[in-house]
């Protein structure tokens, strides 16, 4: 087991000084994906959340953002009505993702 440090930037930067003891990189990946879900679950998503400002979660092998970066997740929440304009949807979504979204919409009826 080794300590891995999970840091978050969402307007403010939160650096992990304690770390999380995990067995391998696969466990780090699972924890990295679960962390934003937990953080976002507690947020009351007001207008600032949907502004498109990027969020970043990164994992290092040293505390307080130091050391080697092992992986990074970046994401943003953007409120837009992509249904109203197919050209707009093409700009916002990668072609493969657009097809997935369209297929899911077709299944819903």
N, CA, C and O atoms as a Tinker XYZ file with bonds, in Angstrom:
   436  protein
     1  N      0.844000   -1.181000    0.000000    73     2
     2  CA     0.000000    0.000000    0.000000    64     1     3
     3  C      0.889000    1.244000    0.000000    63     2     4     5
     4  O      2.003000    1.245000    0.523000    81     3
     5  N      0.354000    2.292000   -0.603000    73     3     6
     6  CA     1.080000    3.558000   -0.679000    64     5     7
     7  C      0.096000    4.702000   -0.466000    63     6     8     9
     8  O     -1.108000    4.545000   -0.667000    81     7
     9  N      0.613000    5.836000   -0.064000    73     7    10
    10  CA    -0.226000    7.014000    0.097000    64     9    11
    11  C     -0.325000    7.766000   -1.218000    63    10    12    13
    12  O      0.671000    7.986000   -1.908000    81    11
    13  N     -1.562000    8.161000   -1.551000    73    11    14
    14  CA    -1.843000    8.961000   -2.732000    64    13    15
    15  C     -2.599000   10.191000   -2.264000    63    14    16    17
    16  O     -3.413000   10.110000   -1.345000    81    15
    17  N     -2.335000   11.332000   -2.891000    73    15    18
    18  CA    -2.882000   12.604000   -2.446000    64    17    19
    19  C     -3.797000   13.176000   -3.529000    63    18    20    21
    20  O     -3.389000   13.351000   -4.678000    81    19
    21  N     -5.035000   13.462000   -3.141000    73    19    22
    22  CA    -6.081000   13.908000   -4.054000    64    21    23
    23  C     -6.303000   15.404000   -3.848000    63    22    24    25
    24  O     -6.684000   15.836000   -2.759000    81    23
    25  N     -6.066000   16.185000   -4.885000    73    23    26
    26  CA    -6.175000   17.637000   -4.822000    64    25    27
    27  C     -7.304000   18.089000   -5.740000    63    26    28    29
    28  O     -7.581000   17.446000   -6.752000    81    27
    29  N     -7.953000   19.195000   -5.386000    73    27    30
    30  CA    -9.096000   19.686000   -6.148000    64    29    31
    31  C     -8.969000   21.182000   -6.370000    63    30    32    33
    32  O     -8.626000   21.933000   -5.457000    81    31
    33  N     -9.248000   21.603000   -7.592000    73    31    34
    34  CA    -9.326000   23.032000   -7.904000    64    33    35
    35  C    -10.686000   23.285000   -8.533000    63    34    36    37
    36  O    -10.999000   22.743000   -9.593000    81    35
    37  N    -11.494000   24.110000   -7.874000    73    35    38
    38  CA   -12.840000   24.431000   -8.372000    64    37    39
    39  C    -13.130000   25.912000   -8.137000    63    38    40    41
    40  O    -14.189000   26.279000   -7.629000    81    39
    41  N    -12.199000   26.726000   -8.503000    73    39    42
    42  CA   -12.240000   28.147000   -8.153000    64    41    43
    43  C    -11.253000   28.381000   -7.030000    63    42    44    45
    44  O    -10.404000   29.268000   -7.115000    81    43
    45  N    -11.362000   27.597000   -5.989000    73    43    46
    46  CA   -10.376000   27.560000   -4.903000    64    45    47
    47  C     -9.592000   26.255000   -5.039000    63    46    48    49
    48  O    -10.104000   25.269000   -5.568000    81    47
    49  N     -8.375000   26.258000   -4.569000    73    47    50
    50  CA    -7.551000   25.055000   -4.633000    64    49    51
    51  C     -7.485000   24.419000   -3.260000    63    50    52    53
    52  O     -7.136000   25.071000   -2.275000    81    51
    53  N     -7.824000   23.133000   -3.202000    73    51    54
    54  CA    -7.751000   22.358000   -1.966000    64    53    55
    55  C     -6.662000   21.308000   -2.126000    63    54    56    57
    56  O     -6.792000   20.395000   -2.941000    81    55
    57  N     -5.586000   21.433000   -1.350000    73    55    58
    58  CA    -4.472000   20.499000   -1.436000    64    57    59
    59  C     -4.559000   19.484000   -0.301000    63    58    60    61
    60  O     -4.786000   19.845000    0.853000    81    59
    61  N     -4.382000   18.249000   -0.633000    73    59    62
    62  CA    -4.453000   17.132000    0.310000    64    61    63
    63  C     -3.111000   16.995000    1.020000    63    62    64    65
    64  O     -2.074000   16.840000    0.375000    81    63
    65  N     -3.136000   17.052000    2.341000    73    63    66
    66  CA    -1.901000   16.893000    3.117000    64    65    67
    67  C     -1.860000   15.544000    3.845000    63    66    68    69
    68  O     -0.824000   15.166000    4.392000    81    67
    69  N     -2.991000   14.818000    3.853000    73    67    70
    70  CA    -3.062000   13.563000    4.601000    64    69    71
    71  C     -2.878000   12.328000    3.718000    63    70    72    73
    72  O     -2.234000   11.365000    4.134000    81    71
    73  N     -3.422000   12.343000    2.534000    73    71    74
    74  CA    -3.313000   11.207000    1.630000    64    73    75
    75  C     -4.294000   10.097000    1.937000    63    74    76    77
    76  O     -4.984000   10.101000    2.957000    81    75
    77  N     -4.330000    9.153000    1.026000    73    75    78
    78  CA    -5.209000    8.002000    1.131000    64    77    79
    79  C     -4.370000    6.769000    0.815000    63    78    80    81
    80  O     -3.689000    6.723000   -0.209000    81    79
    81  N     -4.420000    5.783000    1.684000    73    79    82
    82  CA    -3.626000    4.566000    1.526000    64    81    83
    83  C     -4.368000    3.611000    0.593000    63    82    84    85
    84  O     -5.424000    3.085000    0.945000    81    83
    85  N     -3.813000    3.391000   -0.590000    73    83    86
    86  CA    -4.457000    2.547000   -1.597000    64    85    87
    87  C     -3.465000    1.523000   -2.132000    63    86    88    89
    88  O     -2.262000    1.782000   -2.149000    81    87
    89  N     -3.957000    0.351000   -2.574000    73    87    90
    90  CA    -3.054000   -0.735000   -2.958000    64    89    91
    91  C     -2.353000   -0.559000   -4.310000    63    90    92    93
    92  O     -1.229000   -1.030000   -4.485000    81    91
    93  N     -3.010000    0.122000   -5.278000    73    91    94
    94  CA    -2.416000    0.200000   -6.613000    64    93    95
    95  C     -3.080000    1.311000   -7.420000    63    94    96    97
    96  O     -4.011000    1.967000   -6.953000    81    95
    97  N     -2.583000    1.509000   -8.643000    73    95    98
    98  CA    -3.095000    2.578000   -9.493000    64    97    99
    99  C     -4.549000    2.346000   -9.907000    63    98   100   101
   100  O     -5.290000    3.307000  -10.120000    81    99
   101  N     -4.960000    1.095000  -10.021000    73    99   102
   102  CA    -6.368000    0.817000  -10.349000    64   101   103
   103  C     -7.284000    1.350000   -9.241000    63   102   104   105
   104  O     -8.339000    1.916000   -9.527000    81   103
   105  N     -6.890000    1.173000   -8.003000    73   103   106
   106  CA    -7.676000    1.693000   -6.873000    64   105   107
   107  C     -7.654000    3.217000   -6.861000    63   106   108   109
   108  O     -8.650000    3.847000   -6.507000    81   107
   109  N     -6.531000    3.813000   -7.245000    73   107   110
   110  CA    -6.423000    5.268000   -7.340000    64   109   111
   111  C     -7.396000    5.784000   -8.396000    63   110   112   113
   112  O     -8.089000    6.775000   -8.169000    81   111
   113  N     -7.450000    5.123000   -9.537000    73   111   114
   114  CA    -8.380000    5.528000  -10.603000    64   113   115
   115  C     -9.823000    5.476000  -10.116000    63   114   116   117
   116  O    -10.592000    6.409000  -10.347000    81   115
   117  N    -10.192000    4.388000   -9.445000    73   115   118
   118  CA   -11.571000    4.263000   -8.938000    64   117   119
   119  C    -11.886000    5.383000   -7.943000    63   118   120   121
   120  O    -12.961000    5.982000   -7.992000    81   119
   121  N    -10.947000    5.656000   -7.050000    73   119   122
   122  CA   -11.157000    6.720000   -6.059000    64   121   123
   123  C    -11.229000    8.088000   -6.733000    63   122   124   125
   124  O    -12.009000    8.945000   -6.317000    81   123
   125  N    -10.423000    8.295000   -7.771000    73   123   126
   126  CA   -10.430000    9.576000   -8.476000    64   125   127
   127  C    -11.769000    9.821000   -9.152000    63   126   128   129
   128  O    -12.250000   10.954000   -9.180000    81   127
   129  N    -12.369000    8.788000   -9.690000    73   127   130
   130  CA   -13.677000    8.936000  -10.337000    64   129   131
   131  C    -14.781000    9.113000   -9.295000    63   130   132   133
   132  O    -15.736000    9.853000   -9.533000    81   131
   133  N    -14.665000    8.454000   -8.160000    73   131   134
   134  CA   -15.680000    8.563000   -7.109000    64   133   135
   135  C    -15.630000    9.917000   -6.402000    63   134   136   137
   136  O    -16.664000   10.411000   -5.953000    81   135
   137  N    -14.461000   10.518000   -6.297000    73   135   138
   138  CA   -14.301000   11.761000   -5.538000    64   137   139
   139  C    -15.153000   12.903000   -6.083000    63   138   140   141
   140  O    -15.871000   13.526000   -5.301000    81   139
   141  N    -15.115000   13.215000   -7.385000    73   139   142
   142  CA   -15.974000   14.307000   -7.872000    64   141   143
   143  C    -17.462000   14.032000   -7.656000    63   142   144   145
   144  O    -18.232000   14.958000   -7.401000    81   143
   145  N    -17.865000   12.776000   -7.755000    73   143   146
   146  CA   -19.260000   12.421000   -7.521000    64   145   147
   147  C    -19.659000   12.789000   -6.093000    63   146   148   149
   148  O    -20.733000   13.347000   -5.867000    81   147
   149  N    -18.794000   12.475000   -5.137000    73   147   150
   150  CA   -19.073000   12.807000   -3.741000    64   149   151
   151  C    -19.084000   14.313000   -3.521000    63   150   152   153
   152  O    -19.967000   14.840000   -2.845000    81   151
   153  N    -18.093000   15.010000   -4.099000    73   151   154
   154  CA   -18.013000   16.458000   -3.939000    64   153   155
   155  C    -19.229000   17.126000   -4.560000    63   154   156   157
   156  O    -19.855000   17.985000   -3.939000    81   155
   157  N    -19.565000   16.735000   -5.785000    73   155   158
   158  CA   -20.687000   17.356000   -6.480000    64   157   159
   159  C    -22.014000   17.033000   -5.817000    63   158   160   161
   160  O    -22.953000   17.824000   -5.907000    81   159
   161  N    -22.112000   15.891000   -5.152000    73   159   162
   162  CA   -23.340000   15.507000   -4.471000    64   161   163
   163  C    -23.733000   16.480000   -3.375000    63   162   164   165
   164  O    -24.914000   16.605000   -3.050000    81   163
   165  N    -22.762000   17.166000   -2.805000    73   163   166
   166  CA   -23.037000   18.111000   -1.727000    64   165   167
   167  C    -23.211000   19.540000   -2.183000    63   166   168   169
   168  O    -23.465000   20.420000   -1.361000    81   167
   169  N    -23.080000   19.794000   -3.476000    73   167   170
   170  CA   -23.144000   21.162000   -3.992000    64   169   171
   171  C    -24.577000   21.522000   -4.356000    63   170   172   173
   172  O    -25.293000   20.742000   -4.985000    81   171
   173  N    -24.974000   22.707000   -3.951000    73   171   174
   174  CA   -26.241000   23.254000   -4.430000    64   173   175
   175  C    -25.886000   24.000000   -5.715000    63   174   176   177
   176  O    -25.318000   25.090000   -5.666000    81   175
   177  N    -26.216000   23.419000   -6.849000    73   175   178
   178  CA   -25.744000   23.889000   -8.144000    64   177   179
   179  C    -26.449000   25.160000   -8.591000    63   178   180   181
   180  O    -27.459000   25.104000   -9.292000    81   179
   181  N    -25.916000   26.296000   -8.186000    73   179   182
   182  CA   -26.428000   27.585000   -8.611000    64   181   183
   183  C    -25.795000   28.017000   -9.920000    63   182   184   185
   184  O    -25.072000   27.238000  -10.541000    81   183
   185  N    -26.052000   29.246000  -10.352000    73   183   186
   186  CA   -25.540000   29.734000  -11.634000    64   185   187
   187  C    -24.020000   29.656000  -11.766000    63   186   188   189
   188  O    -23.519000   29.367000  -12.853000    81   187
   189  N    -23.283000   29.903000  -10.697000    73   187   190
   190  CA   -21.819000   29.861000  -10.778000    64   189   191
   191  C    -21.336000   28.459000  -11.142000    63   190   192   193
   192  O    -20.338000   28.314000  -11.848000    81   191
   193  N    -22.028000   27.434000  -10.669000    73   191   194
   194  CA   -21.644000   26.058000  -10.976000    64   193   195
   195  C    -21.717000   25.796000  -12.471000    63   194   196   197
   196  O    -20.855000   25.111000  -13.021000    81   195
   197  N    -22.733000   26.330000  -13.134000    73   195   198
   198  CA   -22.973000   26.070000  -14.562000    64   197   199
   199  C    -22.233000   27.043000  -15.468000    63   198   200   201
   200  O    -22.514000   27.089000  -16.665000    81   199
   201  N    -21.306000   27.815000  -14.942000    73   199   202
   202  CA   -20.616000   28.856000  -15.714000    64   201   203
   203  C    -19.631000   28.313000  -16.736000    63   202   204   205
   204  O    -19.194000   29.050000  -17.619000    81   203
   205  N    -19.274000   27.039000  -16.634000    73   203   206
   206  CA   -18.295000   26.473000  -17.556000    64   205   207
   207  C    -16.870000   26.597000  -17.067000    63   206   208   209
   208  O    -15.941000   26.152000  -17.742000    81   207
   209  N    -16.680000   27.200000  -15.892000    73   207   210
   210  CA   -15.322000   27.294000  -15.328000    64   209   211
   211  C    -14.820000   25.881000  -15.047000    63   210   212   213
   212  O    -15.521000   25.097000  -14.408000    81   211
   213  N    -13.629000   25.547000  -15.509000    73   211   214
   214  CA   -13.138000   24.175000  -15.363000    64   213   215
   215  C    -12.812000   23.800000  -13.924000    63   214   216   217
   216  O    -12.359000   24.627000  -13.133000    81   215
   217  N    -13.050000   22.558000  -13.614000    73   215   218
   218  CA   -12.671000   21.946000  -12.349000    64   217   219
   219  C    -11.534000   20.985000  -12.645000    63   218   220   221
   220  O    -11.413000   20.480000  -13.761000    81   219
   221  N    -10.720000   20.738000  -11.668000    73   219   222
   222  CA    -9.603000   19.817000  -11.860000    64   221   223
   223  C     -9.376000   19.023000  -10.582000    63   222   224   225
   224  O     -9.351000   19.584000   -9.487000    81   223
   225  N     -9.213000   17.732000  -10.729000    73   223   226
   226  CA    -8.805000   16.860000   -9.640000    64   225   227
   227  C     -7.521000   16.181000  -10.112000    63   226   228   229
   228  O     -7.477000   15.624000  -11.209000    81   227
   229  N     -6.488000   16.226000   -9.293000    73   227   230
   230  CA    -5.265000   15.534000   -9.668000    64   229   231
   231  C     -4.714000   14.785000   -8.471000    63   230   232   233
   232  O     -4.914000   15.172000   -7.320000    81   231
   233  N     -4.019000   13.710000   -8.771000    73   231   234
   234  CA    -3.485000   12.820000   -7.737000    64   233   235
   235  C     -1.965000   12.826000   -7.846000    63   234   236   237
   236  O     -1.404000   12.655000   -8.929000    81   235
   237  N     -1.314000   13.026000   -6.709000    73   235   238
   238  CA     0.149000   13.018000   -6.668000    64   237   239
   239  C      0.638000   11.976000   -5.667000    63   238   240   241
   240  O     -0.135000   11.411000   -4.894000    81   239
   241  N      1.932000   11.746000   -5.709000    73   239   242
   242  CA     2.548000   10.802000   -4.775000    64   241   243
   243  C      3.182000   11.508000   -3.576000    63   242   244   245
   244  O      3.867000   10.872000   -2.775000    81   243
   245  N      2.958000   12.818000   -3.448000    73   243   246
   246  CA     3.464000   13.610000   -2.316000    64   245   247
   247  C      2.355000   14.560000   -1.860000    63   246   248   249
   248  O      1.471000   14.901000   -2.645000    81   247
   249  N      2.398000   14.984000   -0.606000    73   247   250
   250  CA     1.354000   15.878000   -0.083000    64   249   251
   251  C      1.436000   17.293000   -0.659000    63   250   252   253
   252  O      2.449000   17.707000   -1.222000    81   251
   253  N      0.331000   18.013000   -0.493000    73   251   254
   254  CA     0.223000   19.436000   -0.809000    64   253   255
   255  C      0.531000   19.781000   -2.265000    63   254   256   257
   256  O      1.058000   20.856000   -2.550000    81   255
   257  N      0.207000   18.885000   -3.173000    73   255   258
   258  CA     0.377000   19.143000   -4.596000    64   257   259
   259  C      1.779000   18.909000   -5.119000    63   258   260   261
   260  O      2.035000   19.111000   -6.306000    81   259
   261  N      2.691000   18.489000   -4.261000    73   259   262
   262  CA     4.072000   18.244000   -4.682000    64   261   263
   263  C      4.213000   16.822000   -5.234000    63   262   264   265
   264  O      3.273000   16.030000   -5.180000    81   263
   265  N      5.383000   16.517000   -5.756000    73   263   266
   266  CA     5.648000   15.178000   -6.261000    64   265   267
   267  C      5.148000   14.985000   -7.672000    63   266   268   269
   268  O      4.768000   15.938000   -8.351000    81   267
   269  N      5.153000   13.743000   -8.103000    73   267   270
   270  CA     4.724000   13.392000   -9.452000    64   269   271
   271  C      3.199000   13.353000   -9.528000    63   270   272   273
   272  O      2.542000   12.826000   -8.630000    81   271
   273  N      2.641000   13.907000  -10.593000    73   271   274
   274  CA     1.209000   13.813000  -10.852000    64   273   275
   275  C      0.948000   12.480000  -11.536000    63   274   276   277
   276  O      1.502000   12.201000  -12.599000    81   275
   277  N      0.103000   11.659000  -10.923000    73   275   278
   278  CA    -0.185000   10.321000  -11.432000    64   277   279
   279  C     -1.362000   10.305000  -12.387000    63   278   280   281
   280  O     -1.368000    9.542000  -13.353000    81   279
   281  N     -2.349000   11.132000  -12.130000    73   279   282
   282  CA    -3.492000   11.259000  -13.040000    64   281   283
   283  C     -4.230000   12.553000  -12.762000    63   282   284   285
   284  O     -4.134000   13.126000  -11.676000    81   283
   285  N     -4.965000   12.998000  -13.762000    73   283   286
   286  CA    -5.713000   14.251000  -13.670000    64   285   287
   287  C     -7.084000   14.060000  -14.300000    63   286   288   289
   288  O     -7.206000   13.451000  -15.363000    81   287
   289  N     -8.107000   14.578000  -13.647000    73   287   290
   290  CA    -9.456000   14.661000  -14.223000    64   289   291
   291  C     -9.800000   16.137000  -14.353000    63   290   292   293
   292  O     -9.583000   16.907000  -13.418000    81   291
   293  N    -10.333000   16.537000  -15.497000    73   291   294
   294  CA   -10.797000   17.908000  -15.678000    64   293   295
   295  C    -12.218000   17.857000  -16.204000    63   294   296   297
   296  O    -12.555000   17.034000  -17.055000    81   295
   297  N    -13.041000   18.747000  -15.687000    73   295   298
   298  CA   -14.422000   18.773000  -16.144000    64   297   299
   299  C    -15.011000   20.151000  -15.916000    63   298   300   301
   300  O    -14.486000   20.945000  -15.135000    81   299
   301  N    -16.109000   20.425000  -16.607000    73   299   302
   302  CA   -16.810000   21.691000  -16.467000    64   301   303
   303  C    -18.298000   21.437000  -16.630000    63   302   304   305
   304  O    -18.706000   20.538000  -17.365000    81   303
   305  N    -19.098000   22.221000  -15.951000    73   303   306
   306  CA   -20.552000   22.143000  -16.076000    64   305   307
   307  C    -21.016000   23.344000  -16.892000    63   306   308   309
   308  O    -20.781000   24.494000  -16.523000    81   307
   309  N    -21.678000   23.052000  -18.004000    73   307   310
   310  CA   -22.134000   24.105000  -18.906000    64   309   311
   311  C    -23.614000   23.894000  -19.174000    63   310   312   313
   312  O    -24.032000   22.818000  -19.604000    81   311
   313  N    -24.398000   24.922000  -18.918000    73   311   314
   314  CA   -25.824000   24.844000  -19.194000    64   313   315
   315  C    -26.086000   25.420000  -20.579000    63   314   316   317
   316  O    -25.824000   26.594000  -20.840000    81   315
   317  N    -26.607000   24.576000  -21.458000    73   315   318
   318  CA   -26.933000   25.014000  -22.812000    64   317   319
   319  C    -28.029000   24.104000  -23.352000    63   318   320   321
   320  O    -28.080000   22.922000  -23.011000    81   319
   321  N    -28.889000   24.639000  -24.179000    73   319   322
   322  CA   -29.933000   23.842000  -24.808000    64   321   323
   323  C    -29.428000   23.388000  -26.167000    63   322   324   325
   324  O    -29.651000   24.055000  -27.178000    81   323
   325  N    -28.741000   22.244000  -26.186000    73   323   326
   326  CA   -28.182000   21.745000  -27.438000    64   325   327
   327  C    -29.260000   21.167000  -28.348000    63   326   328   329
   328  O    -29.012000   20.944000  -29.533000    81   327
   329  N    -30.444000   20.923000  -27.814000    73   327   330
   330  CA   -31.518000   20.393000  -28.649000    64   329   331
   331  C    -32.025000   21.430000  -29.637000    63   330   332   333
   332  O    -32.532000   21.082000  -30.703000    81   331
   333  N    -31.890000   22.700000  -29.287000    73   331   334
   334  CA   -32.450000   23.768000  -30.107000    64   333   335
   335  C    -31.656000   24.000000  -31.391000    63   334   336   337
   336  O    -32.190000   24.560000  -32.348000    81   335
   337  N    -30.405000   23.584000  -31.427000    73   335   338
   338  CA   -29.559000   23.894000  -32.577000    64   337   339
   339  C    -28.536000   22.778000  -32.750000    63   338   340   341
   340  O    -27.604000   22.660000  -31.954000    81   339
   341  N    -28.705000   21.953000  -33.794000    73   339   342
   342  CA   -27.792000   20.837000  -34.023000    64   341   343
   343  C    -26.360000   21.297000  -34.234000    63   342   344   345
   344  O    -25.430000   20.587000  -33.853000    81   343
   345  N    -26.155000   22.481000  -34.840000    73   343   346
   346  CA   -24.791000   22.985000  -35.025000    64   345   347
   347  C    -24.142000   23.248000  -33.668000    63   346   348   349
   348  O    -22.956000   22.977000  -33.476000    81   347
   349  N    -24.919000   23.773000  -32.741000    73   347   350
   350  CA   -24.410000   24.039000  -31.405000    64   349   351
   351  C    -24.035000   22.724000  -30.722000    63   350   352   353
   352  O    -23.006000   22.650000  -30.049000    81   351
   353  N    -24.844000   21.704000  -30.884000    73   351   354
   354  CA   -24.540000   20.407000  -30.295000    64   353   355
   355  C    -23.242000   19.855000  -30.846000    63   354   356   357
   356  O    -22.447000   19.277000  -30.105000    81   355
   357  N    -23.021000   20.025000  -32.119000    73   355   358
   358  CA   -21.787000   19.543000  -32.728000    64   357   359
   359  C    -20.561000   20.231000  -32.169000    63   358   360   361
   360  O    -19.495000   19.624000  -32.071000    81   359
   361  N    -20.704000   21.492000  -31.801000    73   359   362
   362  CA   -19.576000   22.216000  -31.227000    64   361   363
   363  C    -19.321000   21.810000  -29.782000    63   362   364   365
   364  O    -18.172000   21.790000  -29.339000    81   363
   365  N    -20.377000   21.486000  -29.043000    73   363   366
   366  CA   -20.231000   21.172000  -27.628000    64   365   367
   367  C    -19.866000   19.717000  -27.365000    63   366   368   369
   368  O    -19.199000   19.417000  -26.375000    81   367
   369  N    -20.291000   18.818000  -28.232000    73   367   370
   370  CA   -20.078000   17.396000  -27.998000    64   369   371
   371  C    -19.185000   16.799000  -29.074000    63   370   372   373
   372  O    -19.304000   17.139000  -30.251000    81   371
   373  N    -18.299000   15.915000  -28.667000    73   371   374
   374  CA   -17.500000   15.176000  -29.641000    64   373   375
   375  C    -18.452000   14.347000  -30.495000    63   374   376   377
   376  O    -19.500000   13.931000  -30.001000    81   375
   377  N    -18.121000   14.091000  -31.771000    73   375   378
   378  CA   -19.051000   13.365000  -32.653000    64   377   379
   379  C    -19.519000   12.031000  -32.064000    63   378   380   381
   380  O    -20.712000   11.734000  -32.124000    81   379
   381  N    -18.636000   11.233000  -31.507000    73   379   382
   382  CA   -19.048000    9.949000  -30.943000    64   381   383
   383  C    -19.981000   10.141000  -29.754000    63   382   384   385
   384  O    -20.956000    9.405000  -29.603000    81   383
   385  N    -19.687000   11.120000  -28.916000    73   383   386
   386  CA   -20.538000   11.384000  -27.766000    64   385   387
   387  C    -21.895000   11.887000  -28.220000    63   386   388   389
   388  O    -22.920000   11.523000  -27.644000    81   387
   389  N    -21.907000   12.731000  -29.261000    73   387   390
   390  CA   -23.171000   13.230000  -29.786000    64   389   391
   391  C    -24.046000   12.068000  -30.247000    63   390   392   393
   392  O    -25.253000   12.072000  -30.004000    81   391
   393  N    -23.452000   11.073000  -30.909000    73   391   394
   394  CA   -24.207000    9.908000  -31.363000    64   393   395
   395  C    -24.765000    9.113000  -30.182000    63   394   396   397
   396  O    -25.893000    8.625000  -30.240000    81   395
   397  N    -23.988000    8.983000  -29.125000    73   395   398
   398  CA   -24.440000    8.269000  -27.932000    64   397   399
   399  C    -25.624000    8.987000  -27.296000    63   398   400   401
   400  O    -26.620000    8.361000  -26.931000    81   399
   401  N    -25.503000   10.324000  -27.165000    73   399   402
   402  CA   -26.584000   11.118000  -26.581000    64   401   403
   403  C    -27.835000   11.017000  -27.440000    63   402   404   405
   404  O    -28.936000   10.852000  -26.915000    81   403
   405  N    -27.675000   11.115000  -28.764000    73   403   406
   406  CA   -28.829000   11.031000  -29.668000    64   405   407
   407  C    -29.494000    9.658000  -29.576000    63   406   408   409
   408  O    -30.721000    9.564000  -29.571000    81   407
   409  N    -28.687000    8.585000  -29.503000    73   407   410
   410  CA   -29.257000    7.249000  -29.389000    64   409   411
   411  C    -30.010000    7.079000  -28.072000    63   410   412   413
   412  O    -31.066000    6.448000  -28.037000    81   411
   413  N    -29.474000    7.637000  -26.998000    73   411   414
   414  CA   -30.157000    7.545000  -25.699000    64   413   415
   415  C    -31.470000    8.319000  -25.743000    63   414   416   417
   416  O    -32.464000    7.880000  -25.165000    81   415
   417  N    -31.488000    9.466000  -26.423000    73   415   418
   418  CA   -32.715000   10.263000  -26.540000    64   417   419
   419  C    -33.760000    9.507000  -27.360000    63   418   420   421
   420  O    -34.948000    9.545000  -27.041000    81   419
   421  N    -33.319000    8.823000  -28.414000    73   419   422
   422  CA   -34.248000    8.035000  -29.239000    64   421   423
   423  C    -34.889000    6.908000  -28.431000    63   422   424   425
   424  O    -36.070000    6.611000  -28.611000    81   423
   425  N    -34.119000    6.280000  -27.545000    73   423   426
   426  CA   -34.635000    5.177000  -26.726000    64   425   427
   427  C    -35.700000    5.658000  -25.744000    63   426   428   429
   428  O    -36.639000    4.932000  -25.417000    81   427
   429  N    -35.530000    6.923000  -25.272000    73   427   430
   430  CA   -36.500000    7.465000  -24.314000    64   429   431
   431  C    -37.809000    7.815000  -25.000000    63   430   432   433
   432  O    -38.837000    7.994000  -24.346000    81   431
   433  N    -37.766000    7.910000  -26.293000    73   431   434
   434  CA   -39.009000    8.101000  -26.988000    64   433   435
   435  C    -39.252000    9.434000  -27.508000    63   434   436
   436  O    -40.294000    9.679000  -28.116000    81   435
